Amino acid sequence: MAKAAKTAIKTKDARAAAEAKNWTKVIRAVRSQKTGAYTFKEAIIHKDKIRQYLAQK
């Protein structure tokens, strides 16, 4: 049987755990002009700056 994934942040510092929840992994599809194929760019962004990140080209 497979183990269930644990998504809880395990740390002794509650403040650090609360701050870690403010970050989000963003995956953006980018199309190559040369081949037309899509590649994926991953970044870890603060939740307040996600719209700015996705708006830029």
N, C-alpha and C positions, 0 to 999 in steps of 0.2 A: 504494500500500500504506500501511496505517496504521502509525504508529510504536508500538512497545511502550511501555507506561507504566512509568516507572521509579519504584519505590517506595523505593529506598534514599535515605537522608538524606545529602545532599552538604554537608559542612561540613569545615572544617579542624580544628575543635575536636572531638575525639573525646568529650570529657566532655559537651558540649552535645548531641551526637548520641545518646549513651546516655540522657540525661535526656529527650529528646524521645520516646523509645520508651515512656515511662511514661504518656503521655497518649492518650486514646481518644475518638473522636467517637461520641457516643451520640445516637440518633434515637428519639424517643418519640412515639407516636400519642396525641393528645389529642382527645377527643370534645366537640364543642360542645353545650351544654345547649339552646341556642336552636334550632339547625337539625338537630342530630344528625349533622352531617358531621364527618369527622375532619380534623384539621390535624396537622402534624408539627413538633415542636420539636427543634432541634438544639443540642447543647452539646458542648464539649470538656472532658472531665472527667479528673482523675487516676485511674489504674486502681484505686487503693485506695478510692475514693469512689463507684464506679459503683453498687453495691448501694444505698447511701444515696440517691443521686439517683433511682433508679428506684422506690424505696419511697415517696417523697414524692408527694403528690397535688397 
